[in-house]
Amino acid sequence: MFGIGFPELVVILVLVVLVVGPEQLPGLLRKGLAFMREARRHLSEIKEAVDEQTAPIKEPLQEIEREVRRGSSEITREKAEDKPVDDKP
């Protein structure tokens, strides 16, 4: 998680307990978790909005990709059978 190992996590936790105090730690954790839930919810909404906006162009792009893959597999098959490759428009 964020390139933080267990030893670093322990040091951060000890520093938080020293700075905030053990009495206020549960409230701080609740606020932090609530913030993370809210951030995830917002990110999910943004992702859905982007997906909705890009949906009209995804299908044509996927069709183009399928055509390219079909074309490249035909070329590969022809090379494997030692046939000349025709130029296709």
Phi, psi and omega in degrees: 000111178057023180071019180260123178274177181299315180300319179294321179297320179295318179297316179297317180297318178297317179297320179296316179297320180292320183283313185276320184100148183293335181289323183268354184298315179299319178295320178296319178296318178299316179296319179296317179292321177297319177299316181295319177299315180296318179297318178296320179297316179295318179296322177296317178297319179295316179299317178298319180294319179294316178299319179295320181287329183267354182303318182298334181262349182292315183298311177300322179293321178294323177295318177299317179299317178298318179297316179297317179296318178298316180295317181290328178289326176293319178297317180297317180297317180295322177294321180294329180269006181058037176260149176292146180271123178280144174282121181254138181291000000 
